[in-house]
Amino acid sequence: MLVRILLESLARRRRRKVLSVLAVALGIAAAATVGILSLDIGDKISRELRSYGANLSITPAADSLAISVGGVDYRPAGSGAFILENELVNLKRIFWRNNIVAFTPFLYVPATVDGRRAVLIGTWFEKPLPVDKSEVFTTGLKKLHPAWQVEGAWPDDQDAAGVLVGRRLAARLKVTLGSAITVEDSCDGAPCGGPSRAGTRPAPTSVFHVRGVLQTGEAEDEQVLAPLATAQHDAGVSRLWGKRCAGAKATPSN
């Protein structure tokens, strides 16, 4: 009996019932569309921000104002400060740790590359970083600057002799992939960032091999990027990871 009543009810006034079904369907479709658009806009904004690289710069509190001309840092060796390498992992232990998607240190070493003044930058290219017993976070320049163009290959962090050379610097030095370059640091015989002690330590000279040519459209086109451990050794600061600044990239918070 109940089934027959329901069937007869559906058979009457079909237009009203069809309109009611259409109204419900349109409401559900509109709500779903708004939700999809809101999620998609957030993802697009996040991807756009990532393409620009680092949007956070972390510097020691005691650091001085930067004095850079043509990508060469002219501050005295005793200025600025360092951030300890083992403190970097704390970036993934803050409240907004899930918004930090990549970071890397930068150690700037004034140097002479094949007779030309330039800056040797020590950094991480792709480094796994243990956060805790259950999490290993992979970070470095490859994730921090996905829009950077590299002709050749990214150097390995374990390859002490592998470097990236900026496009404009490579053109002036007339070096190509696989070429060898000679780099001599210009810290006046003292650890970069420490008091000058000219004559107490001979300026180290290193031979590197060009693994890739880097094009960024910025100051990096005039610089040499090497594994952090290599730059630390040349600068005499083997226990320190970032002179003056580090770059980090974070997604926008919702």
C-alpha positions, 0 to 999 in steps of 0.5 A: 500500500505504501509503495503504491501511494508513493508511486502515485504521488510521483506520477502526479505533478511531474513538473513541480517534482522535476523542478525540485530535483533540478533546484537541488542538483543545481545547489549541489553543483554550485557548492561543489564548484565553489569548493573546487575553485577555492582549493584550486586557487590556493594551489595555484598561488602556492605554485606561483610563489614556489617559482619565485624561490625563497620568500624568507631570509634568515640572518644572524642578529649580529649581522651588518648591512650588506655592501655588495657591488656586482655580486661581490661582497665588500664587507670586511672579513670581521663583520657579520656572524654565522648561524651554526649548521646544526641549528638549521633543522629547527626551521622544521620544528617551529609551529609553522613547520608544515608551511616550510617547503624548502630552505638552504644555507648560503656561505659567501666567500670572496674569491678569485676565479681564474684571475677574476674577482667573484664570489664562491657560494657554499650551499646545499643542492639536494640534502636529506636532513633528519628532523626526528626519528621518523622524518627525513626532510629533503631540501636544497637549491633544487627545491628552493629555486625550481625555476633556475635553469641549469645547463648540464647537471646539478652537482652532488653535495658529496662531490667536493670538486663539482660546482655550478658557474653562473652564465655570465661568469662562464662566458667571461672565463670561456669555460664550458661543461667539464672545464676545470677552474681555479678558485683562490679565496680572498680572506687575507689568510684568515677565516672568512668572517673572523678577524684578519690575520694576514700571513697566518694562513696561506690563501687556499687554492682549489681546482673545481670542475664545472658540472653545470652552467647556471642561469637565474637572471640575477647575481648568481649569474656572476658567481660560483656555487659549490657544496657547502662543505667545500666552501666551509673548508676554503673559508676556514669555518668548517663548523658553521653553515651560513654566513649572513643569510639563508633562504627559505621558502614557505607556502602561504598559510590558510 
